[in-house]
Amino acid sequence: MKLGRFGDKQRLIAAICLLLVIGFAVTVVVNYQVSKSAIRKSMVANELPLTSDNLYSEIQKDLVRPIVISSMMASDTFLRDWVLSGETDVERMTRYLREVKDRYSAFTSFFVSERTRTYYQTGGVLKKVSQDEPRDAWYFRVRAMSMPYEINIDPDQANKDTTTIFINYRVLDYTGRFIGVTGVGLTMDAARRLIDTYQKRYDRDIYFVDRQGLVALGSSAHAQGSDIRKSPGLNDIAESILRKGSGSFQYVQNGHERLLNVRLIPELNWYLFVEGTDDEAMSAVRSTLYYNLALGIAITLIVLLATSYTINRYQSQLEEMATTDKLTGLANRQAFDVLLAQSISESHRTGSPLCALMIDIDLFKNVNDNFGHLVGDKVLRTIARAIKGTLRASDILCRWGGEEFLVVVKNTDLDQAQVLGEKIRHVLQSSGVLYKATRITVTASIGISAYHGDDTPDRLISRADDALYAAKAQGRNRVQLEAPPVPHSTQPTDKGNS
């Protein structure tokens, strides 16, 4: 009857889950049809500008950060005082530049002095800049400009001419007099990786264009240095973009309408271009539809599996609670009765020997009295593990009650069982539990009986129990085999205290 009710529950759960799937699918499809047009308009009108705003926040963190670092260096009192004091300790400046580079994870950091025209970098003095050297033209350009800094892409002479985005920041003394140029560099590879990260994150084509219309930093579709005036489709609106500087635009390229949002990044003096297509927007909506359908089915299946698992788990826990001793995790007497009956039936059928070992912990009451029941429980758990460690996988062990344990060993005669009993006794005697500064050790008395062809489980256990009390009567901490068969007596036996 219980199994029938359990089956009914499973069928009810499956029916509910099926209804959930159908209801969820219908809701998603209807919602898709109703809102498809509105979603398209919303994505076309709002999604690209919102992406541009989010990107601006990302850029301020990733690309504008070198500008902030360079500004900090240009206003650093240490740098200005060091220059004004005569630039006498080069190692101090080198150490300062190295600290900036390491602390802010820059690719390079530098300072060029106006007084000595010395180029300092993290490895020491790199060179003297000269107006006659074309590669030093950047310095004299920055020296002459009115803006506080520029962003320049040049080979880094201090790092094997690696193409680098430099932030060249003018340094002024306390009276406003120009005393040099400082800044940090970000490699082009690192910048391109940032662009790739943005594109993957927002699933849009993202690139930067300077005020002359040249791509300053771009993707594979918009190579660095390319002119937007010569890009197919984009060339028709390039002048309008550069004139307006920001806004939403549309153009056709290779038969596809492309949507473009442009905004100026004043810190970089570049335009941020974010592109997408209407097809991409609708593809995302369809993907969302399929995803929601799949998610609804998956969630429903998970609910089904979780509910089924919970019921089965609850049933297993009930069975485990009914058959397992809570303290030690061993089989309890109820489970042991079933296992013992099966073992006796097998021994009777095959003629193989079978023995029972009744184990009682000597004077265990003293442990509880002296150390408390919680410590006593810990000792019992330790004893259970120790006994289990001496047994085979086919042997049966249960907690019989209190401090008594019962073992049934298959294919084992009395002599072999006695050897096992001695092993268990020695293991228990050498085991112990450390409580504060005291090591608690115990001993055990063990009684052993062998199965005879007409034995019942009660008679087999009773003889092991008698042997156990004989072991206790002989001084405890010993193994005692069952006594030879004697005529059955109905008189009760005084077994004394354990």
C-alpha positions as CSV (number, residue, x, y, z in Angstrom):
1,M,0.0,0.0,0.0
2,K,2.8,2.4,0.8
3,L,4.6,1.7,-2.4
4,G,1.3,2.4,-4.3
5,R,0.9,5.7,-2.6
6,F,4.6,6.5,-3.4
7,G,4.0,5.7,-7.0
8,D,0.9,8.0,-7.0
9,K,3.0,10.8,-5.7
10,Q,5.6,10.3,-8.4
11,R,2.9,10.4,-11.1
12,L,1.3,13.5,-9.5
13,I,4.7,15.3,-9.5
14,A,5.3,14.4,-13.1
15,A,1.9,15.7,-14.1
16,I,2.5,19.0,-12.3
17,C,5.9,19.4,-13.9
18,L,4.4,18.7,-17.3
19,L,1.8,21.4,-16.8
20,L,4.6,23.8,-15.7
21,V,6.5,23.1,-18.9
22,I,3.4,23.6,-21.1
23,G,2.3,26.8,-19.2
24,F,5.8,28.2,-19.3
25,A,6.3,27.6,-23.0
26,V,2.9,29.1,-23.9
27,T,3.6,32.2,-21.8
28,V,7.1,32.7,-23.3
29,V,5.9,32.3,-26.9
30,V,2.9,34.6,-26.5
31,N,5.0,37.2,-24.8
32,Y,7.6,37.0,-27.6
33,Q,5.0,37.6,-30.2
34,V,3.4,40.5,-28.4
35,S,6.6,42.3,-27.4
36,K,8.8,41.6,-30.5
37,S,8.2,44.9,-32.2
38,A,8.5,46.9,-29.0
39,I,11.8,45.1,-28.0
40,R,13.3,45.8,-31.5
41,K,12.5,49.5,-31.2
42,S,13.8,49.7,-27.7
43,M,17.1,48.0,-28.6
44,V,17.6,50.1,-31.7
45,A,16.9,53.4,-29.9
46,N,18.4,52.8,-26.4
47,E,20.7,49.8,-26.3
48,L,23.7,51.2,-28.2
49,P,23.7,54.5,-26.2
50,L,23.5,52.6,-23.0
51,T,26.3,50.4,-24.1
52,S,28.3,53.5,-24.9
53,D,27.6,54.9,-21.4
54,N,28.7,51.6,-19.8
55,L,31.8,51.5,-21.9
56,Y,32.7,55.0,-20.8
57,S,32.7,53.8,-17.2
58,E,34.9,50.9,-18.2
59,I,37.3,53.2,-20.2
60,Q,37.6,55.5,-17.3
61,K,38.8,52.6,-15.2
62,D,41.1,50.9,-17.8
63,L,42.3,53.5,-20.4
64,V,41.9,56.8,-18.5
65,R,43.8,55.3,-15.5
66,P,47.2,56.0,-17.0
67,I,46.2,59.6,-17.4
68,V,45.4,59.8,-13.7
69,I,48.7,58.2,-12.8
70,S,50.6,60.6,-15.1
71,S,48.8,63.6,-13.6
72,M,49.7,62.4,-10.1
73,M,53.4,62.0,-11.1
74,A,53.4,65.5,-12.6
75,S,52.2,67.1,-9.4
76,D,54.2,64.9,-7.1
77,T,56.3,67.0,-4.7
78,F,59.1,64.4,-4.6
79,L,59.6,64.6,-8.4
80,R,59.6,68.4,-8.5
81,D,61.8,68.8,-5.5
82,W,64.3,66.3,-6.9
83,V,64.6,68.2,-10.1
84,L,64.8,71.6,-8.4
85,S,67.5,70.2,-6.0
86,G,69.8,69.4,-9.0
87,E,69.0,65.8,-9.9
88,T,71.9,64.6,-7.9
89,D,70.7,61.1,-6.9
90,V,69.7,59.2,-10.1
91,E,69.0,56.1,-8.1
92,R,66.2,57.9,-6.2
93,M,64.4,58.8,-9.4
94,T,64.9,55.3,-10.8
95,R,63.5,53.8,-7.7
96,Y,60.5,56.2,-7.8
97,L,59.7,55.4,-11.5
98,R,60.1,51.7,-10.8
99,E,57.7,52.0,-7.8
100,V,55.1,53.7,-9.9
101,K,55.4,51.1,-12.7
102,D,55.1,48.2,-10.3
103,R,52.4,49.7,-8.0
104,Y,50.1,50.6,-10.9
105,S,51.0,47.7,-13.3
106,A,52.1,50.1,-16.0
107,F,54.2,48.9,-18.9
108,T,56.7,51.7,-18.5
109,S,57.2,55.0,-16.5
110,F,59.6,57.8,-17.3
111,F,60.7,61.4,-16.7
112,V,62.6,63.7,-19.0
113,S,64.3,66.7,-17.4
114,E,64.2,70.1,-19.2
115,R,67.4,71.3,-17.4
116,T,69.6,68.3,-18.3
117,R,67.5,66.8,-21.2
118,T,68.1,63.4,-19.5
119,Y,65.6,60.6,-20.1
120,Y,65.1,58.7,-16.9
121,Q,63.2,55.4,-16.8
122,T,62.9,52.3,-14.5
123,G,66.3,50.9,-15.5
124,G,68.2,54.2,-15.0
125,V,69.3,56.8,-17.5
126,L,68.2,55.9,-21.0
127,K,69.6,58.8,-23.1
128,K,69.8,62.5,-23.6
129,V,67.0,63.9,-25.8
130,S,68.0,66.2,-28.6
131,Q,66.2,68.4,-31.1
132,D,68.3,66.9,-33.8
133,E,66.9,63.4,-33.1
134,P,63.6,62.7,-34.9
135,R,62.7,60.1,-32.3
136,D,62.8,62.8,-29.6
137,A,60.4,65.1,-31.5
138,W,57.6,64.1,-29.1
139,Y,59.4,65.8,-26.2
140,F,59.7,69.2,-27.8
141,R,56.2,69.0,-29.1
142,V,54.9,68.4,-25.5
143,R,57.3,71.2,-24.3
144,A,55.7,73.7,-26.6
145,M,52.0,72.8,-26.2
146,S,49.5,74.5,-23.9
147,M,47.5,71.4,-23.0
148,P,48.7,69.6,-19.8
149,Y,49.2,66.3,-21.5
150,E,48.9,64.4,-24.8
151,I,48.3,60.8,-25.7
152,N,50.9,59.6,-28.2
153,I,51.6,56.2,-29.8
154,D,55.3,55.6,-30.3
155,P,57.9,52.8,-30.0
156,D,59.2,52.6,-26.5
157,Q,63.0,53.0,-26.7
158,A,63.4,51.6,-23.2
159,N,61.6,48.3,-24.1
160,K,62.9,47.1,-27.5
161,D,60.8,49.6,-29.4
162,T,57.5,48.0,-28.3
163,T,54.6,50.0,-29.7
164,T,53.2,51.8,-26.7
165,I,50.5,54.3,-25.9
166,F,52.3,57.1,-23.9
167,I,50.6,59.6,-21.6
168,N,53.1,62.5,-21.9
169,Y,52.4,64.9,-19.0
170,R,54.0,68.4,-18.6
171,V,55.7,68.9,-15.2
172,L,55.7,72.5,-13.8
173,D,57.6,73.8,-10.8
174,Y,55.9,75.7,-8.0
175,T,55.9,78.9,-10.0
176,G,54.4,77.4,-13.1
177,R,57.8,77.1,-15.0
178,F,58.2,74.0,-17.3
179,I,60.7,71.6,-15.9
180,G,60.1,68.4,-17.8
181,V,57.8,65.6,-19.0
182,T,56.7,62.6,-17.1
183,G,54.2,59.8,-17.6
184,V,53.5,56.1,-18.1
185,G,52.9,53.8,-21.0
186,L,50.4,51.1,-22.0
187,T,51.3,48.6,-24.7
188,M,49.2,48.5,-27.8
189,D,48.7,44.8,-27.3
190,A,47.3,45.4,-23.8
191,A,45.0,48.1,-25.2
192,R,43.8,45.8,-28.0
193,R,43.1,43.1,-25.4
194,L,40.9,45.6,-23.6
195,I,39.0,46.3,-26.8
196,D,38.6,42.6,-27.3
197,T,37.3,42.3,-23.8
198,Y,34.8,45.1,-24.3
199,Q,33.6,43.5,-27.6
200,K,33.1,40.1,-26.0
201,R,31.4,41.5,-23.0
202,Y,28.9,43.8,-24.9
203,D,28.8,41.8,-28.2
204,R,29.4,45.0,-30.2
205,D,32.0,46.3,-32.6
206,I,34.0,48.9,-30.6
207,Y,36.8,51.2,-31.7
208,F,38.3,54.7,-31.1
209,V,38.7,57.4,-33.7
210,D,40.7,60.6,-33.3
211,R,39.6,64.1,-34.3
212,Q,41.2,63.7,-37.7
213,G,39.0,60.7,-38.5
214,L,41.7,58.1,-38.1
215,V,41.2,54.9,-36.1
216,A,43.4,55.3,-33.0
217,L,42.6,52.0,-31.5
218,G,40.5,49.4,-33.1
219,S,39.5,45.8,-33.8
220,S,40.2,43.6,-36.7
221,A,37.3,45.2,-38.6
222,H,38.7,48.7,-38.1
223,A,42.5,48.6,-38.2
224,Q,44.5,51.2,-36.4
225,G,45.3,54.1,-38.7
226,S,42.5,53.5,-41.1
227,D,40.4,56.6,-42.2
228,I,36.7,56.4,-41.6
229,R,36.2,58.6,-44.6
230,K,37.4,55.7,-46.7
231,S,35.4,53.0,-45.0
232,P,32.6,51.6,-47.2
233,G,29.3,52.9,-46.1
234,L,30.8,54.9,-43.2
235,N,32.4,57.3,-45.6
236,D,29.0,58.8,-46.4
237,I,28.5,60.0,-42.9
238,A,32.1,60.4,-41.7
239,E,32.1,64.2,-42.0
240,S,28.8,64.5,-40.2
241,I,30.1,62.4,-37.4
242,L,33.3,64.4,-37.0
243,R,31.4,67.6,-37.2
244,K,28.7,66.7,-34.6
245,G,31.1,64.7,-32.4
246,S,28.4,62.6,-30.8
247,G,25.0,61.0,-31.4
248,S,23.3,58.1,-33.2
249,F,23.9,57.3,-36.8
250,Q,22.9,54.7,-39.4
251,Y,24.6,53.5,-42.6
252,V,24.5,50.5,-44.9
253,Q,27.5,48.2,-45.4
254,N,27.4,45.0,-47.5
255,G,23.7,45.1,-47.7
256,H,23.2,45.3,-43.9
257,E,22.0,48.3,-42.0
258,R,24.5,49.2,-39.2
259,L,23.6,51.3,-36.2
260,L,26.3,53.5,-34.7
261,N,26.5,55.5,-31.5
262,V,29.4,58.0,-31.1
263,R,30.5,59.9,-28.1
264,L,33.6,61.9,-27.2
265,I,36.0,60.7,-24.5
266,P,37.4,64.0,-23.4
267,E,40.2,62.5,-21.3
268,L,41.6,60.6,-24.4
269,N,40.4,63.2,-26.9
270,W,39.1,60.3,-29.0
271,Y,35.6,59.4,-30.2
272,L,34.2,56.1,-29.0
273,F,32.4,54.2,-31.8
274,V,29.9,51.5,-30.8
275,E,28.3,49.6,-33.7
276,G,25.6,47.0,-34.0
277,T,22.9,45.8,-36.4
278,D,19.2,45.3,-36.2
279,D,19.7,41.7,-37.1
280,E,21.9,41.2,-34.1
281,A,19.2,42.7,-31.9
282,M,16.5,40.4,-33.1
283,S,18.9,37.5,-33.0
284,A,19.4,38.2,-29.3
285,V,15.7,38.3,-28.7
286,R,15.2,35.0,-30.4
287,S,18.1,33.5,-28.5
288,T,16.5,34.8,-25.3
289,L,13.2,33.1,-26.3
290,Y,15.0,29.7,-26.9
291,Y,17.0,30.2,-23.8
292,N,13.9,30.8,-21.7
293,L,12.1,27.8,-23.2
294,A,15.1,25.6,-22.5
295,L,15.5,27.1,-19.0
296,G,11.9,26.5,-18.2
297,I,12.2,22.8,-19.3
298,A,15.5,22.5,-17.4
299,I,14.1,24.0,-14.2
300,T,11.0,21.8,-14.4
301,L,13.2,18.7,-14.8
302,I,15.3,19.8,-11.9
303,V,12.2,20.3,-9.8
304,L,11.1,16.8,-10.8
305,L,14.5,15.2,-10.1
306,A,14.9,17.2,-6.9
307,T,11.5,16.2,-5.6
308,S,12.0,12.6,-6.5
309,Y,15.4,12.7,-4.9
310,T,14.1,14.3,-1.8
311,I,11.4,11.6,-1.4
312,N,13.8,8.8,-2.0
313,R,16.4,10.4,0.2
314,Y,13.8,10.8,3.0
315,Q,12.8,7.2,2.6
316,S,16.5,6.1,2.7
317,Q,17.0,8.3,5.8
318,L,14.1,6.7,7.5
319,E,15.4,3.2,6.7
320,E,18.8,4.2,7.9
321,M,17.4,5.6,11.1
322,A,15.6,2.3,11.6
323,T,18.6,0.1,11.0
324,T,21.6,2.2,12.1
325,D,22.9,3.0,15.6
326,K,22.9,6.8,15.8
327,L,26.0,7.0,18.0
328,T,28.4,4.7,16.3
329,G,27.0,4.4,12.8
330,L,27.0,0.6,13.1
331,A,24.0,-1.7,12.4
332,N,21.5,-1.8,15.3
333,R,19.9,-4.8,16.6
334,Q,16.9,-4.6,14.3
335,A,19.2,-4.7,11.2
336,F,21.5,-7.2,12.8
337,D,18.6,-9.7,13.3
338,V,18.0,-9.7,9.6
339,L,21.7,-10.0,8.7
340,L,22.2,-12.8,11.2
341,A,19.3,-14.8,10.0
342,Q,20.6,-14.5,6.4
343,S,24.1,-15.6,7.5
344,I,22.8,-18.6,9.5
345,S,20.7,-19.7,6.5
346,E,23.7,-19.4,4.2
347,S,25.9,-21.4,6.7
348,H,23.2,-24.1,7.1
349,R,22.9,-24.4,3.3
350,T,26.6,-24.5,2.4
351,G,27.9,-26.2,5.6
352,S,30.5,-23.4,6.1
353,P,31.5,-22.5,9.6
354,L,30.1,-19.4,11.3
355,C,31.0,-17.8,14.7
356,A,29.6,-15.0,16.9
357,L,31.8,-12.8,19.1
358,M,30.1,-10.9,21.9
359,I,32.3,-8.0,23.0
360,D,31.8,-6.0,26.2
361,I,33.9,-3.1,27.4
362,D,35.2,-3.7,30.9
363,L,34.2,-1.4,33.6
364,F,32.9,1.2,31.1
365,K,30.7,2.8,33.8
366,N,33.9,4.2,35.2
367,V,34.6,6.1,32.1
368,N,31.2,7.8,32.2
369,D,31.4,8.5,35.9
370,N,34.9,9.9,35.7
371,F,34.8,11.8,32.4
372,G,31.1,12.3,31.6
373,H,28.8,10.8,29.0
374,L,30.0,12.9,26.1
375,V,33.5,11.6,26.6
376,G,32.1,8.1,27.0
377,D,30.3,8.5,23.7
378,K,33.5,9.5,22.0
379,V,35.2,6.4,23.4
380,L,32.4,4.2,22.1
381,R,32.8,5.7,18.6
382,T,36.5,5.1,18.8
383,I,35.9,1.5,19.9
384,A,33.5,1.0,17.0
385,R,36.0,2.2,14.4
386,A,38.8,0.1,16.0
387,I,36.7,-3.1,15.9
388,K,35.5,-2.4,12.3
389,G,39.1,-1.9,11.2
390,T,39.9,-5.5,12.2
391,L,37.1,-7.1,10.2
392,R,36.6,-8.1,6.6
393,A,33.9,-6.6,4.4
394,S,31.8,-9.7,4.7
395,D,31.8,-9.7,8.5
396,I,28.8,-8.2,10.4
397,L,29.2,-5.8,13.3
398,C,26.5,-4.2,15.3
399,R,26.2,-2.3,18.5
400,W,24.3,-4.7,20.7
401,G,23.5,-2.3,23.5
402,G,25.3,0.1,25.9
403,E,29.0,-0.9,25.7
404,E,28.3,-4.3,24.0
405,F,29.1,-5.1,20.4
406,L,28.3,-8.3,18.5
407,V,30.3,-9.6,15.5
408,V,29.4,-12.5,13.2
409,V,32.2,-13.8,11.0
410,K,31.5,-16.1,8.1
411,N,33.7,-19.1,6.9
412,T,35.4,-18.9,10.3
413,D,35.8,-21.8,12.8
414,L,36.3,-21.4,16.6
415,D,40.1,-21.4,16.4
416,Q,40.1,-18.6,13.7
417,A,37.5,-16.7,15.7
418,Q,39.7,-16.9,18.8
419,V,42.6,-15.4,16.8
420,L,40.3,-12.6,15.7
421,G,39.0,-12.1,19.2
422,E,42.6,-11.7,20.5
423,K,43.3,-9.3,17.7
424,I,40.3,-7.2,18.6
425,R,41.2,-7.3,22.3
426,H,44.8,-6.1,21.6
427,V,43.6,-3.4,19.3
428,L,41.1,-2.1,21.8
429,Q,43.6,-2.2,24.6
430,S,46.1,-0.1,22.5
431,S,43.4,2.3,21.3
432,G,42.4,5.3,23.4
433,V,40.9,8.7,23.5
434,L,42.9,11.8,24.6
435,Y,40.8,13.9,27.0
436,K,42.6,17.1,28.1
437,A,45.9,15.7,29.5
438,T,44.5,12.2,30.2
439,R,44.6,9.3,27.7
440,I,41.6,7.0,28.3
441,T,42.2,3.4,27.5
442,V,39.8,0.5,27.9
443,T,39.9,-3.3,27.8
444,A,37.3,-5.8,26.5
445,S,36.1,-9.2,27.4
446,I,35.0,-11.4,24.5
447,G,32.9,-14.5,24.3
448,I,32.8,-16.7,21.2
449,S,30.3,-19.3,20.0
450,A,30.2,-21.4,16.9
451,Y,27.1,-22.2,14.8
452,H,25.8,-25.7,15.1
453,G,23.5,-27.1,12.5
454,D,20.3,-26.8,14.5
455,D,21.0,-23.5,16.1
456,T,18.6,-20.6,16.1
457,P,20.0,-17.0,16.2
458,D,19.0,-16.7,19.9
459,R,20.9,-19.9,20.9
460,L,24.0,-18.8,19.0
461,I,24.0,-15.4,20.7
462,S,23.1,-16.9,24.1
463,R,26.2,-19.1,24.1
464,A,28.4,-16.2,23.1
465,D,26.9,-14.2,25.9
466,D,27.6,-17.0,28.4
467,A,31.2,-17.2,27.2
468,L,31.5,-13.4,27.6
469,Y,30.4,-13.6,31.3
470,A,32.8,-16.5,31.8
471,A,35.6,-14.3,30.5
472,K,34.5,-11.5,33.0
473,A,34.3,-14.0,35.8
474,Q,37.9,-15.0,35.1
475,G,39.3,-11.5,35.5
476,R,38.1,-9.6,32.3
477,N,40.3,-8.5,29.4
478,R,40.3,-12.0,27.9
479,V,38.8,-14.1,25.1
480,Q,36.7,-17.1,26.1
481,L,35.3,-19.8,23.8
482,E,31.9,-21.3,24.4
483,A,31.6,-24.1,26.9
484,P,31.1,-27.7,25.7
485,P,27.4,-28.6,25.2
486,V,25.7,-29.3,28.5
487,P,22.1,-30.4,29.3
488,H,19.7,-27.4,29.0
489,S,18.9,-25.8,32.4
490,T,15.9,-23.6,33.1
491,Q,17.6,-22.1,36.2
492,P,18.6,-18.5,35.7
493,T,22.3,-17.7,35.8
494,D,23.7,-14.8,37.9
495,K,26.1,-13.1,35.6
496,G,27.2,-10.4,38.0
497,N,28.2,-6.9,37.1
498,S,30.0,-6.0,33.9
